[in-house]
Amino acid sequence: MSPAEGEVVDLCRELIAIDTSNYGDHSGPGERVAAEYVAEKLDEVGVESTIYEKHPGRSSVVARITGADSSRPPLLIHGHLDVVPADADDWTHHPFSGEIADGCVWGRGAVDMKDMDAMVLSVLRQRMREGRIPPRDIVLAFLADEEAGGSWGAQWLVDEHPGLFADCSDAISEVGGFSLTVADDRRLYLIETAEKGIAWMRLTARGTAGHGSMVNDDNAVTEIAAAVARLGQHEFPIRLTKTVRTFLEEVCEEFGIEFDENDVEGTLARLGPLATMIGATIRNTLNPTVLSGGYKANVIPGTATAEVDGRFLPGMEDEYFAEIDRLLGPKVQREFIHHLPAVETEFEGGIVSAMADSLLAEDPGAKAVPYCMSGGTDAKSFQRLGIRNYGFAPLKLPPELNFAGMFHGVDERVPVDALRFGVRVLDRFIEAS
């Protein structure tokens, strides 16, 4: 076992034990303690880093490691330090204990994404100790606020400090590189090359205020409720992007399933737990999440509001909002709470070959395939600088583990063996990239 494989578990546990819960309103503990931890681990092996803060306690760490050929564009490796909140009463093991049980490291952030943070740190710490210089410069970014959209992390750094990343050509980060078992000797490793855009919107209906006992045909509550019902019940048509089509073709071929383009949902249903994760990437989606209006049972309010979570596929933003506006009608206005673009990157080139070859070297049954993520990551910020983004946090997973359910779920955990596998793959990848 290499030093990095030996260290990665402790690094992951120690990061999990630092509570960096992000409540979305900047009331949580922040990332400062975790940022200082990362900076200290880098400093121990001679890597100088800088902590950046838009707001006290909301901290990101950025460092640059000089490679053998500094004329080449650097590789950006980024991860986030914040996690979504967790209620300890719901968990088998305390979410901020980093406990090892049943061959796994348990805790909030075990897969989203302190596992990747730990793997990157352990690999680069070993390489620096051994004097193994990467082929090209590496820019490291351990970021704040990803779980709330990155406005105090990646978005702010790209806006205010773009020079830190502007010369990078490619980036790797979370929610990709994990395995899907086809057979005992065959696994697909899903590389994220696309993700849906985000549109969190506030809807407002305005009407005529009045007494609850009167007839009122201009009721804001009625109007907002009807609009929310139309949106919530609407099923957007299936739209297969290049990434999703390629993924479905590859997966169906491996499983020996016919890819029926006339029954995409039926095809997905045959893929088991993966259907939930991939099913949200075959169409645009919108879900109502908040509804409010009025303050007293006998008073008709002049305004009523709702909030909705919208996600749209790459290349379909205009079509998406045109349909939403049609459903809303003329009496309901929308505004963005948070709006980030969809992204899509070609699954080709030297960096993709480096991923595929590194996986294959550690797992002879590996095959890398592209996929689209229904959620969003900090890739949305870095793509504004022209950086090609890939989800590549390599993990060889047991087939019975519901990995998709780990994200933001109860009893989040990552297998110890998967962490060590990821360390070996990332080391090979860095050498080949």
Buried (B, 14 or more C-beta within 10 A) or exposed (E): EBBBBEBBBEBBBBBBBBBBBBEEEBEBBBBBBBBBBBBEBBEEBEBEBEBBBBEEBBBBBBBBBEBEEEEBBBBBBBBBBBBBBBEEEEBEBBBBBBBBEEEBBBBBBBBBBBBBBBBBBBBBBBBBEEEEBBBBBBBBBBBBBBBBBBBBBBBBBBEEBEEBBEBBBBBBBBBBBBBBBBEEEBBBBBBBBBBBBBBBBBBBBBBEBBEEEEEBEBBBBBBBBBBBEBBBEBEBEEBBBBBBBBBBBBBBEBBEBEBEEEEBEEBBEBBEEBBBBBBBBBBBBBEBEBBEBBEEEEEBBBBBBBBBBBBBBBBBBEBBBEBBEEBBEEBBEBEEBBBBBBBBBEBEEEBBEBBBBBBBBBBEBBBBBBBBBBBBBBBBBBBBBEBBBBBBBBBBBEEEBEBBBBBBBEBBBBBBBBBBBBBBBBBBBBEBB
